[in-house]
Amino acid sequence: MMRNIKSFALLFLVLLFPCVSRAVAPSFDFGPFFSVEKSIEGYKRLRVLGPFFEKQTAEDGSEFFATRPLFCSVKNGEDGRVVRNILWPLGWTSESEDRDNWRMFPFGGWSPKDKEADGWRFMGFPLIYAGETREGDGYFAFFPIGGVLKGLLFRDRISFVLFPLYMYMSINDVESWDVLWPFISWTKGDGVKRFRVFPFYGMSEREDRWKKQFIMWPIWSAAKYSFPGGVGRSHILFPIYGHALMEDQETWWVVPPFFRWTKGDKRNVVNCPWPLIQYASGDLKKFYIFPLLGRKSIENLQTAFFLWPIVTWEKTQRRTADRERLMVFPIYYNEKVTAKDSEKDVLSRYTKVWPLVSYRREGDVNRVWAPDLWPGKHKPSIDRNFSPLWTLYSRVESGDAVDHELLWGLFKKRKGTDGSKYLSLFPLFSAAADGQESKKWSFLFGLLGYEREKLQKTYRLLYFPIRVGGTK
């Protein structure tokens, strides 16, 4: 009985292994059900049940693990940072050398590895907030009943009671009080003064910069500017007219904001009426017939549109690279990044014809995915958690190496940089070749098969090997 079990197990292993290891052939290939292989990009990969379970490891220590769409984990081999997604976008964690962050909507928080160097924070949006600052000061708030917050919303301290009944905020030496927010408020600090009883009256003053006020907002508003290069005055009587006189420009509004004329040293602007007709010259070049067509250029940014938001174009010039994007919403997206002042030296490219196919080039690696159901440009979180679930065909090219895959591994075709090849149509047929010395093909996992290693040839008939020739 035991001998029969061992014989059956041996036969089962023979059935499972369609080929011996080759440069591009998987170490273990059972189609979409189970595979162990080394990708043409150099990392080891284990997959079970197509896209649902995947594990990758790289020589630099980088790791990836996913049980889609429930969970995935990514480890950066350089700095050791680990990012996990749990039912993304609901859950997320991040572990680094100095801090742990987490979010499980509506809860979230962070805590440092060194409790004495930094504080910790907990949030149960929108009700509960608690934490401790790096100075050791604790805080707690239960919204909207009351409490204290520290280091949140760009403020040093926020305290409130029965919000919006009462609230206090401070940042540096500037303090603000609100009663029945946002209607009644006053602020004082070093060179700063503000007061508001909305919408009846309000004023804001910053020493040596400006003084602004409104009466029965938005009917009357006025401002006086005193900062260097921007001295002047402005006022608007809404919705009748407005006027601004600065040291370098003058602006008139009629029925603001619809009709505007600005004449300045650096820029001239005409809106007649806004937003339908917009024109500007000088440091800003702009012409809009909205939403039919338009073009704008300022410093390192150029944009254009046709039948907005259907067709939009943008070119951004950066210090080391230029980026150009074209989108025909929602079916087409193209982005190209080139070296500075060089149209030929393409650093990366991304093209998508939604929802049919997408193409991505980064360095010397090209990828094709079909279909690609995520609209717009790809996002790493989508690629990790969802894209493999709907990708029926993929193609990866790195130098002379090419990897084709259809239906999560039902069909595979590979070519290595050394000339090795692998072809598989699960469960019918597989073939592998490593140059001229090693070749193998198998029909139904060895029902019929052939293998050659140098001078030795092996035939398979009804899963039994028949060896012919000399030694390996």
ChimeraX attribute file (.defattr): number of C-alpha atoms within 10 A of each C-alpha:
attribute: neighborCount
match mode: 1-to-1
recipient: residues
	/A:1	6
	/A:2	7
	/A:3	8
	/A:4	9
	/A:5	10
	/A:6	11
	/A:7	11
	/A:8	12
	/A:9	12
	/A:10	12
	/A:11	13
	/A:12	11
	/A:13	10
	/A:14	15
	/A:15	16
	/A:16	17
	/A:17	16
	/A:18	29
	/A:19	25
	/A:20	14
	/A:21	14
	/A:22	19
	/A:23	23
	/A:24	27
	/A:25	30
	/A:26	24
	/A:27	16
	/A:28	17
	/A:29	25
	/A:30	22
	/A:31	22
	/A:32	19
	/A:33	17
	/A:34	17
	/A:35	19
	/A:36	18
	/A:37	21
	/A:38	18
	/A:39	20
	/A:40	22
	/A:41	15
	/A:42	11
	/A:43	15
	/A:44	17
	/A:45	19
	/A:46	17
	/A:47	25
	/A:48	18
	/A:49	15
	/A:50	18
	/A:51	23
	/A:52	19
	/A:53	18
	/A:54	19
	/A:55	18
	/A:56	19
	/A:57	18
	/A:58	16
	/A:59	10
	/A:60	10
	/A:61	12
	/A:62	18
	/A:63	20
	/A:64	19
	/A:65	20
	/A:66	21
	/A:67	17
	/A:68	19
	/A:69	20
	/A:70	14
	/A:71	19
	/A:72	23
	/A:73	20
	/A:74	20
	/A:75	20
	/A:76	16
	/A:77	15
	/A:78	9
	/A:79	11
	/A:80	15
	/A:81	17
	/A:82	19
	/A:83	19
	/A:84	21
	/A:85	24
	/A:86	19
	/A:87	15
	/A:88	19
	/A:89	13
	/A:90	12
	/A:91	18
	/A:92	20
	/A:93	18
	/A:94	18
	/A:95	19
	/A:96	16
	/A:97	12
	/A:98	13
	/A:99	17
	/A:100	18
	/A:101	18
	/A:102	19
	/A:103	20
	/A:104	18
	/A:105	14
	/A:106	13
	/A:107	17
	/A:108	18
	/A:109	18
	/A:110	19
	/A:111	19
	/A:112	19
	/A:113	16
	/A:114	12
	/A:115	15
	/A:116	11
	/A:117	12
	/A:118	16
	/A:119	20
	/A:120	20
	/A:121	21
	/A:122	19
	/A:123	20
	/A:124	17
	/A:125	12
	/A:126	11
	/A:127	13
	/A:128	16
	/A:129	22
	/A:130	19
	/A:131	22
	/A:132	20
	/A:133	17
	/A:134	16
	/A:135	10
	/A:136	14
	/A:137	10
	/A:138	16
	/A:139	17
	/A:140	19
	/A:141	20
	/A:142	18
	/A:143	17
	/A:144	15
	/A:145	13
	/A:146	16
	/A:147	20
	/A:148	19
	/A:149	23
	/A:150	23
	/A:151	15
	/A:152	10
	/A:153	9
	/A:154	10
	/A:155	15
	/A:156	16
	/A:157	18
	/A:158	22
	/A:159	19
	/A:160	23
	/A:161	18
	/A:162	14
	/A:163	17
	/A:164	15
	/A:165	15
	/A:166	17
	/A:167	22
	/A:168	18
	/A:169	19
	/A:170	19
	/A:171	14
	/A:172	10
	/A:173	11
	/A:174	16
	/A:175	20
	/A:176	18
	/A:177	19
	/A:178	21
	/A:179	18
	/A:180	13
	/A:181	15
	/A:182	14
	/A:183	14
	/A:184	18
	/A:185	20
	/A:186	18
	/A:187	19
	/A:188	16
	/A:189	15
	/A:190	11
	/A:191	12
	/A:192	16
	/A:193	18
	/A:194	18
	/A:195	19
	/A:196	19
	/A:197	17
	/A:198	16
	/A:199	15
	/A:200	13
	/A:201	16
	/A:202	21
	/A:203	18
	/A:204	17
	/A:205	20
	/A:206	17
	/A:207	12
	/A:208	11
	/A:209	15
	/A:210	17
	/A:211	19
	/A:212	18
	/A:213	19
	/A:214	21
	/A:215	17
	/A:216	13
	/A:217	15
	/A:218	13
	/A:219	14
	/A:220	16
	/A:221	20
	/A:222	18
	/A:223	18
	/A:224	20
	/A:225	20
	/A:226	16
	/A:227	13
	/A:228	9
	/A:229	10
	/A:230	16
	/A:231	15
	/A:232	18
	/A:233	19
	/A:234	18
	/A:235	20
	/A:236	23
	/A:237	19
	/A:238	17
	/A:239	15
	/A:240	12
	/A:241	16
	/A:242	22
	/A:243	18
	/A:244	18
	/A:245	19
	/A:246	17
	/A:247	13
	/A:248	14
	/A:249	16
	/A:250	18
	/A:251	18
	/A:252	19
	/A:253	23
	/A:254	19
	/A:255	15
	/A:256	17
	/A:257	18
	/A:258	15
	/A:259	19
	/A:260	21
	/A:261	17
	/A:262	18
	/A:263	16
	/A:264	16
	/A:265	11
	/A:266	11
	/A:267	15
	/A:268	19
	/A:269	20
	/A:270	21
	/A:271	20
	/A:272	16
	/A:273	15
	/A:274	17
	/A:275	14
	/A:276	13
	/A:277	17
	/A:278	20
	/A:279	20
	/A:280	20
	/A:281	18
	/A:282	13
	/A:283	13
	/A:284	16
	/A:285	17
	/A:286	20
	/A:287	20
	/A:288	21
	/A:289	17
	/A:290	16
	/A:291	15
	/A:292	14
	/A:293	15
	/A:294	20
	/A:295	19
	/A:296	18
	/A:297	18
	/A:298	13
	/A:299	10
	/A:300	11
	/A:301	14
	/A:302	17
	/A:303	18
	/A:304	19
	/A:305	23
	/A:306	18
	/A:307	14
	/A:308	15
	/A:309	13
	/A:310	15
	/A:311	18
	/A:312	20
	/A:313	18
	/A:314	18
	/A:315	19
	/A:316	15
	/A:317	18
	/A:318	13
	/A:319	9
	/A:320	9
	/A:321	16
	/A:322	21
	/A:323	20
	/A:324	17
	/A:325	18
	/A:326	19
	/A:327	21
	/A:328	19
	/A:329	15
	/A:330	15
	/A:331	14
	/A:332	20
	/A:333	22
	/A:334	20
	/A:335	19
	/A:336	19
	/A:337	22
	/A:338	19
	/A:339	18
	/A:340	15
	/A:341	13
	/A:342	11
	/A:343	11
	/A:344	8
	/A:345	12
	/A:346	18
	/A:347	16
	/A:348	18
	/A:349	19
	/A:350	20
	/A:351	22
	/A:352	27
	/A:353	20
	/A:354	19
	/A:355	16
	/A:356	13
	/A:357	18
	/A:358	24
	/A:359	19
	/A:360	20
	/A:361	19
	/A:362	14
	/A:363	12
	/A:364	11
	/A:365	16
	/A:366	18
	/A:367	18
	/A:368	21
	/A:369	22
	/A:370	22
	/A:371	20
	/A:372	25
	/A:373	18
	/A:374	17
	/A:375	15
	/A:376	20
	/A:377	15
	/A:378	17
	/A:379	10
	/A:380	10
	/A:381	14
	/A:382	14
	/A:383	13
	/A:384	21
	/A:385	24
	/A:386	19
	/A:387	23
	/A:388	22
	/A:389	16
	/A:390	16
	/A:391	21
	/A:392	17
	/A:393	20
	/A:394	22
	/A:395	18
	/A:396	22
	/A:397	20
	/A:398	18
	/A:399	14
	/A:400	12
	/A:401	20
	/A:402	22
	/A:403	21
	/A:404	18
	/A:405	19
	/A:406	17
	/A:407	16
	/A:408	23
	/A:409	26
	/A:410	19
	/A:411	19
	/A:412	23
	/A:413	21
	/A:414	25
	/A:415	23
	/A:416	22
	/A:417	14
	/A:418	12
	/A:419	15
	/A:420	20
	/A:421	23
	/A:422	24
	/A:423	19
	/A:424	25
	/A:425	17
	/A:426	20
	/A:427	18
	/A:428	13
	/A:429	18
	/A:430	25
	/A:431	21
	/A:432	28
	/A:433	22
	/A:434	21
	/A:435	12
	/A:436	11
	/A:437	11
	/A:438	17
	/A:439	22
	/A:440	22
	/A:441	23
	/A:442	23
	/A:443	20
	/A:444	17
	/A:445	23
	/A:446	25
	/A:447	15
	/A:448	17
	/A:449	24
	/A:450	19
	/A:451	22
	/A:452	20
	/A:453	17
	/A:454	14
	/A:455	12
	/A:456	15
	/A:457	20
	/A:458	16
	/A:459	19
	/A:460	19
	/A:461	13
	/A:462	11
	/A:463	18
	/A:464	15
	/A:465	17
	/A:466	12
	/A:467	15
	/A:468	12
	/A:469	12
	/A:470	10
	/A:471	10
	/A:472	9
